[in-house]
Amino acid sequence: MSGTDDGKRRLFIGGRWTEPEHGHYEVIDPATEQVVGLAPEASRAQVHAAAAAAREAFATWSRTRPEERAEILDRAAGLILRDLDGNAALARAESGATTGTARGMQVAVGAARFRRYAKGALEPVEEAVAPQINEAGPMGRAGVFGAIAVRQPVGVVSCITSYNNPWANPAGKVAPALAMGNTVVVKPAPQDPLSVYRMAEALEAAGAPPGVVNVVTASGPEAGEAAVDSPDVDMVSFTGSTAVGQRIAEVCGRSMKRQLMELGGKGAAVVLEDADLDAAAAGIGTTFSFYSGQICTAPTRVLVQRGVHDALLAKLAAYAGHLKVGDPAARGTVVGPLISAAHRDRVESYIELGRKEGARVVTGGERPAGPGFHVAPTLLADCTNDMRVVREEIFGPVVVVVPFDDEEEAVALANDSDYGLIDYVWSSDVARAFRVARRLRAGGVGVNTIGRNMEAPFGGFKRSGVGRDVGSYALHAYSELQSIVWPG
């Protein structure tokens, strides 16, 4: 049975498409402000039922041959790509992403992650440990002891996802979790939950047994809270704000649930005087354009050496001024809307706060005419590191610029932050750039690039998160390490 009924979605619990107990709520297109579809309002009891179904399914899924798990994940990727256009159209409509981003960076990347972890299901889960010679003692006899380290699935994983990528973010949690033999309850962000139901349909059609994947949605916090505090949940994988992550960590701590947290970011982009300023401006400028700055890895906090400060500021202003803002479905649009009217208001309030704090609006700051929750790309200069616009995550197309005198000051300013997800360094002296990079308190550092290696570990220092995923590190994140020892 399909998850769609007269435009209304059903919950997916235990392999059944289930009517929500609390009715439905409207999902709004951020570009048109029109209704895209109706998402189900799950009750607390229904979320707990989804976790119980996942617990029941875990008994068999965790013992399913890795080859079979791999085949299901690979088939799901193929089904997602088979309707690439339709899936991208829905993702664009509910998230506000441009057509190119929805197609290439959301749906295609989501499918690629299923393909990656289809291979991941076949990676070795056992590793030999060097033999140990022990003397006789109270814990056993003397002799040689062999050991292996074995990766075991954690159990039931609640995957609570962010609104800024309704395909890649859930796929980055669900695929490695399933590859390792876990079962999942997926609770997507309330703003754009419809794509996750498409993902569930693909997994169902690919042969995922009932209860292995469950999807619950709601417009308020009750469903998310239930997905965390359910006694059947062994692990919570969350992407979202630091404030919500802190609350989840408190609840998880009561029952020692495992956590994987990707939280906020305020990426420092350190631009040294010998940098290629065109390359730096292009990289930093993605904050304005890629998903309208709604990305935690964006280089939003620009620290630039005084000797090149004015030149870089001019290049960033020119970059922002050439970006087409408007309907994300229209040809040539680079900057689409923010996810909601409430979030647009929040971003605008930060721009006004910046003015009050003494920042100078170089470009942007206004609301473009017409429908949609748009904010023009905004560049704030004359900033200092104690301003709230510099210290707090704005999550929109806003870049703040802070000057510095020397390398020591740059490192001090970059590290003077509650966040530490991804920082960046631009310098034509690669040795110097790497020296600075190693001193930055961030989970990742880009040197002369904003690109990422999708096999490298991803996660944050400080309030930017707990744990690492991506590549094989995600397989580690969704598994427990067990040692088995025997006498030689």
ABEGO torsion letter per residue (X at the ends): XBABBGGBBBBBBGGBBBBBAAEBBBBBBAAAGBBABBBBBBBAAAAAAAAAAAAAAAAAAAABBAAAAAAAAAAAAAAAAAAAAAAAAAAAAAAGBBAAAAAAAAAAAAAAAAAAAAAAAABBABBBBBBBBBBBBAAEBBEBBBBBBBBBBAEBBBBBBBAABAAAAAAAAAAAAAAAGBBBBBBBBAABAAAAAAAAAAAAAAGBBBGABBBBBBABAAAAAAAAABAABABBBBBEBAAAAAAAAAAAAAAGBBBBBBBBBBBBBBBBAABBAAAAAAAAAAAAABGGGBBAABBABBBBBAAAAAAAAAAAAAAAAABBBEBAABBGBABBBBABAAAAAAAAAAAAAAAAAGBBBABEGBBBBEBEBBBBBBBBBGBBAABAAAABBAGBBBBBBBBBABAAAAAAAAABBABBABBBBBBABAAAAAAAAAABBBABBBBGBABBBAABBBEBBEAAEBEBBEEAAAAAAABBBBBBBBBX
